Amino acid sequence: MNSKILVTGGLGFIGSHTVVALQEKGFDVVIIDNLSNTSIDVLGGITKISQKTPVFENFDLRDKGRVKEFFEKHPDIDGVIHFAASKAVGESVINPLLYYENNLASLIYLLKELNKKEKPGFIFSSSCTVYGQAEELPITEDAPVKKAESPYGNTKQIGEEIIADTCKANPGFRAISLRYFNPIGAHPSAEIGELPIGTPQNLIPYITQTAIGEREELSVFGDDYSTPDGTCIRDYIHVMDLARAHVVALERLMENKEEANYEVFNLGTGRGNSVLEVIQSFEKVSGEKLPYTIANRREGDITAAYADTTKANKVLHWKANLSLDEALKSAWDWQKEVKRRAETEN
């Protein structure tokens, strides 16, 4: 019998690609998503790619009673990958209580139910934001966790602490936190991809929406950083590589291969690219000239962050294989497909 895996936020950007990767590996997937930052259409995309429709439940994980009912209804859940969270840094500064409630209450309610199981396995969607501006590059998992720059970042730090304390209190509880750097791209089929509601908070969807004509121009926030071209440097990882890492991490938990019952891994390419390098790569793969202007620095932006992926490479036997060009090409193909669908509906 196939293992049954719960994926929370499974219709979101990273969640949907991970659901596809899980189903392709033979796992049975159940999704919980409240559709607050995605569309039910994503379920159709997942089904089209994998020829299998995951079980889908539409409810909010802040509803403690519903979470309890879910686990009573699905007592055979073997593991959980937890993506469901609010993730806009700026919004979290304006509305911190929403972020603390949404990102932490849901985590606690899930862990309470999982903790009742005999050998629960839990994978947490964390972030390199926990490092802040690291003193040394590339960033290893041993880099100090800095005071968070935003309530969003703080929820990731606190979330990791809650999980670590749970594992300490219950030696049978096994968990892995995956600290992503900058996920980009889309499935090569262009059936699913990043679909932000409203104005994009991330660079790549803003680039693709500008190139397709939905936005007037891209703002590059600052060109006076201490980097080769003056713009910020980030580690951009293809979402397909990221999805594959979740499957590998889950298999590690299920095969009881972990060295401790709580582990942390960086997920990135191990390389940094500046904003201007990303723009140049996009123009090359799309054939489009991207209108952009240099704007003032944005508050809270750090100069550079890219991963040391040695631990994930050696322990998980995983590494990012896809290039920046491939990621941007897939993001552009997805953006064109989104426009085609919109025009078809109209």
C-alpha positions in Angstrom: 0.0 0.0 0.0 1.3 3.5 -0.9 2.2 5.9 1.8 -0.4 8.7 2.3 1.1 12.2 2.7 -0.6 15.4 3.7 0.5 18.5 1.9 -0.8 21.7 3.4 -0.9 24.7 1.0 -0.6 22.0 -1.7 -2.2 24.3 -4.3 0.4 27.0 -3.8 3.5 27.6 -5.9 6.0 25.2 -4.2 3.3 23.0 -2.8 1.7 22.2 -6.2 5.1 21.2 -7.8 5.9 19.1 -4.7 2.5 17.3 -5.0 3.3 16.4 -8.6 6.7 15.1 -7.6 5.2 13.0 -4.8 2.5 11.5 -7.1 5.1 10.7 -9.7 7.0 8.8 -7.0 3.9 6.8 -6.1 2.8 8.5 -3.0 -0.9 9.1 -2.3 -1.4 12.8 -1.6 -4.1 14.7 0.4 -4.1 18.5 0.1 -5.4 21.0 2.5 -5.6 24.5 1.2 -8.0 27.4 1.9 -7.4 29.0 -1.5 -6.4 32.3 0.1 -3.5 32.8 -2.3 -4.1 30.4 -5.1 -6.9 29.0 -7.4 -8.7 25.7 -7.5 -7.6 25.6 -11.2 -4.2 24.4 -9.9 -5.8 21.1 -9.0 -6.6 20.6 -12.6 -3.0 21.3 -13.6 -1.7 18.8 -11.1 -4.1 16.2 -12.4 -3.2 16.9 -16.0 0.6 16.5 -15.4 0.5 13.4 -13.1 -2.7 11.8 -14.5 -3.8 11.5 -10.9 -6.1 13.7 -8.8 -5.0 14.2 -5.2 -7.7 14.3 -2.5 -8.4 17.9 -1.7 -9.9 19.5 1.4 -10.7 23.2 1.5 -10.4 24.6 5.0 -8.3 26.9 7.1 -5.7 25.3 9.4 -6.4 28.0 12.0 -9.7 26.1 12.7 -8.4 23.7 15.4 -11.6 21.6 15.3 -11.3 21.0 11.6 -7.7 20.0 11.9 -8.7 17.4 14.6 -11.6 16.1 12.5 -9.2 15.8 9.5 -6.8 13.5 11.3 -9.7 11.5 12.6 -11.0 11.1 9.1 -7.5 10.3 7.7 -5.8 8.2 10.5 -3.5 6.6 7.9 -1.5 9.8 7.2 2.2 8.7 7.2 3.8 12.1 6.9 3.1 15.9 6.5 4.8 18.5 4.3 3.7 21.9 5.7 3.7 24.8 3.2 0.6 26.6 4.3 1.6 30.1 5.5 1.4 33.8 4.6 4.7 34.9 3.1 4.7 38.6 2.1 7.3 40.4 4.1 5.7 43.9 3.6 2.3 42.7 4.5 3.6 41.1 7.7 5.1 44.4 8.8 1.7 46.1 8.4 -0.4 43.2 9.9 1.9 41.2 12.2 -0.9 39.6 14.2 -2.4 38.0 11.1 1.0 36.5 10.4 1.6 35.2 13.9 -1.9 33.7 14.0 -1.9 32.2 10.5 1.7 30.9 10.5 2.0 29.7 14.1 -1.4 28.6 15.2 -1.8 26.4 12.1 1.6 24.9 12.8 0.8 24.2 16.4 -2.6 22.6 15.6 -0.9 20.3 13.1 1.9 19.3 15.4 -0.6 18.5 18.3 -2.5 16.0 16.1 0.7 14.5 14.6 2.2 14.1 18.1 -0.5 11.5 18.8 0.9 9.2 16.2 3.4 6.5 16.8 6.2 7.7 14.5 5.2 10.9 12.9 7.2 12.5 10.1 7.1 16.3 9.5 8.7 18.5 6.9 8.6 22.3 7.4 8.8 24.9 4.7 11.3 27.3 6.2 13.4 30.0 4.7 16.9 31.5 4.4 15.4 34.6 5.9 16.3 33.1 9.3 19.9 34.0 8.6 19.4 37.7 7.9 22.5 39.3 6.4 25.0 36.5 7.1 28.5 37.5 8.1 30.0 34.8 5.8 29.1 33.6 2.3 28.1 31.1 1.2 25.7 30.5 4.2 25.9 27.1 6.0 23.3 25.6 8.3 25.6 26.5 11.2 25.4 30.3 10.5 23.8 32.1 13.4 20.0 32.8 13.2 19.8 36.6 13.4 17.0 38.7 14.9 14.3 38.7 12.2 13.8 41.7 10.0 10.0 41.1 9.7 7.2 39.3 11.4 7.1 36.9 8.5 10.8 36.0 9.1 10.1 35.7 12.8 7.3 33.2 12.2 9.9 31.0 10.4 12.3 31.3 13.3 9.7 30.6 15.9 8.2 27.8 13.8 11.6 26.0 13.7 12.0 26.5 17.5 8.5 25.0 18.1 9.4 22.0 15.9 12.8 21.5 17.6 11.1 21.6 21.1 8.5 19.1 20.0 11.2 16.7 18.8 13.1 17.2 22.0 10.0 16.4 24.1 9.1 13.4 21.9 12.0 11.3 20.6 9.7 9.5 18.3 8.7 12.7 16.5 10.9 13.2 13.4 11.1 16.4 11.5 13.2 18.2 8.9 13.2 22.0 8.3 14.1 23.0 4.7 15.5 26.5 4.4 14.8 27.6 0.9 16.7 30.4 -0.8 14.8 31.9 -3.8 12.4 29.5 -5.6 11.6 30.5 -9.2 10.4 28.9 -12.4 7.5 26.6 -13.3 6.7 23.1 -14.3 8.1 22.5 -17.9 4.5 21.6 -19.1 3.4 25.2 -18.2 0.4 23.6 -16.5 1.3 25.0 -13.1 3.6 27.9 -11.9 3.8 30.9 -9.6 0.5 32.8 -9.6 0.6 35.7 -7.1 -2.6 37.3 -6.2 -2.4 41.1 -6.8 1.0 42.8 -7.1 3.8 40.3 -7.1 6.2 40.5 -4.1 8.9 38.5 -5.8 11.3 39.5 -8.6 10.5 36.8 -11.2 6.7 37.2 -11.5 7.2 40.9 -11.6 9.7 40.5 -14.5 7.4 38.2 -16.4 4.3 40.4 -15.9 6.3 43.4 -17.0 7.5 41.6 -20.1 4.0 40.4 -21.0 2.7 44.0 -20.7 0.7 43.8 -17.4 3.1 46.1 -15.6 4.7 49.3 -17.0 8.2 48.6 -15.8 10.3 46.8 -13.2 11.9 48.7 -10.4 15.4 47.6 -9.4 15.8 48.6 -5.8 19.3 50.0 -5.4 22.4 49.8 -7.6 24.8 50.9 -4.9 25.3 47.7 -3.0 28.8 46.3 -2.5 28.4 43.7 -5.3 30.1 43.6 -8.7 27.2 45.4 -10.5 25.8 47.2 -7.4 22.5 45.2 -7.3 21.5 42.6 -4.7 22.6 39.0 -5.1 20.4 36.0 -4.3 20.5 32.3 -4.8 17.7 31.4 -7.3 16.6 27.7 -7.3 14.3 26.1 -9.8 11.0 25.0 -8.2 11.4 21.6 -9.8 14.7 21.0 -8.0 13.1 22.3 -4.8 10.1 19.9 -5.2 12.5 17.0 -5.7 14.3 17.9 -2.5 11.0 17.5 -0.5 10.5 14.0 -1.8 14.1 13.1 -0.9 13.7 14.6 2.6 10.4 12.7 3.1 12.0 9.4 2.0 14.8 10.0 4.5 12.2 10.4 7.3 10.2 7.4 6.2 13.2 5.1 5.9 14.4 6.2 9.4 17.8 7.4 7.9 18.0 10.6 9.9 20.9 11.0 12.3 18.9 13.0 14.7 15.1 13.4 15.1 15.3 17.0 14.0 17.5 18.1 11.1 17.9 21.3 9.0 19.0 21.7 5.4 19.7 24.6 3.1 18.1 24.3 -0.4 19.7 26.5 -3.0 22.1 26.2 -6.0 25.1 27.4 -4.1 25.5 30.3 -6.6 24.5 33.9 -6.3 23.1 36.0 -9.2 22.5 39.7 -9.1 19.2 41.4 -10.1 20.8 42.7 -13.3 22.2 39.2 -14.1 18.6 37.9 -13.7 17.3 40.5 -16.1 20.0 39.7 -18.7 19.3 36.0 -18.5 15.5 36.7 -18.9 16.1 38.9 -21.9 18.3 36.2 -23.5 15.8 33.3 -23.0 12.6 35.2 -23.8 13.9 37.5 -26.6 12.1 40.3 -24.9 13.6 43.7 -23.9 12.6 44.4 -20.3 11.8 48.0 -19.3 13.3 48.7 -15.9 14.5 51.7 -13.8 16.8 52.0 -10.8 14.9 52.9 -7.7 16.0 53.6 -4.1 17.0 50.7 -1.9 14.1 48.9 -0.3 14.0 48.7 3.5 14.9 45.3 4.8 16.8 44.1 1.7 20.1 42.4 2.4 23.1 42.8 0.1 23.7 39.2 -0.7 22.6 35.7 0.3 23.5 32.3 -1.3 23.6 28.8 0.1 26.3 26.4 1.0 24.6 23.3 -0.1 27.3 20.8 1.0 25.1 19.3 3.7 22.1 18.6 1.4 24.4 17.3 -1.3 26.1 14.8 1.0 23.4 13.8 3.5 20.3 14.0 1.2 22.2 13.0 -1.9 20.4 15.9 -3.6 21.7 18.9 -5.6 20.1 21.5 -7.8 20.5 20.5 -11.4 18.6 23.2 -13.4 20.1 26.5 -14.5 19.0 30.1 -14.0 18.3 30.2 -17.8 16.1 27.1 -17.6 14.2 28.5 -14.6 13.5 31.8 -16.3 12.5 30.1 -19.6 9.9 28.0 -17.7 8.6 31.1 -15.8 8.2 32.9 -19.1 6.4 29.9 -20.7 4.1 29.8 -17.7 3.4 33.6 -17.9 2.4 33.2 -21.6 0.1 30.3 -20.7 -1.6 32.4 -18.0 -2.2 35.1 -20.6 -3.5 32.6 -23.1 -6.0 31.2 -20.6 -7.2 34.7 -19.6 -7.8 35.6 -23.2 -9.6 32.3 -23.8 -11.9 33.0 -20.9 -12.7 36.5 -22.1 
